[in-house]
């Protein structure tokens, strides 16, 4: 309970409430544990819930009829998500949700949260702000898929792995399939692009890590310069 209250106080939506209201909400939350790879909800489900991640991480992704995946957004500790049916009854999930590591969620049912949202305009406002941010993020994904090459998208993903700017190598925490899902392509295309980067001496690829050998060239590739 203490960890949940801490996470709630750190989240912009729940932070709008008085402490006593957060305590009331914490008592009606449903605690759920998920292992890596377990599904929380599927595309097309009617899922009228809101959750807060207290441990772990979740990916929201879409799959094509050919079995290809596209990761739309990832959520970490302290972040919230709600299904469309949380606001409009009967609306289906536009994505599938799955845990990417051992994860603990605290989940609220629509009918129990709705009275609180109606009484707290600031809380509803913060949810609207988050919705706008996620819409803009979705717009960026569409723009990348429509106008950027696979090589550029992959270069951006690799640059994100070297986020501190000081690392010369990073562990390969993502499989080829997971990398493909994040940039909207196939594992074969990812593999080819990695070999091209290696041939151009931008990176070295081993079984366990990526070694950055020409950061400036990789950055220029990521920026489309």
Protein Blocks (a to p, Z undefined) as FASTA:
>chain_A
ZZmmmmmmmpmklmmpcfklmmmmmmmpccddddehiafbdghiacdbddddfbdcdddd
dddfkopacdfbdcdehiacddfklmmghiacfbdcddfbdcddddddfklmmmmmmmmm
klmmmmmmmmmmmmmmmmmmmmmmmmpcfklmmmmmmmmmmmnomacbdcdfbcfklmmm
mnopafklmmmmmmmmmmnomaccdfkbccdfblmlmmmmmnoZZ
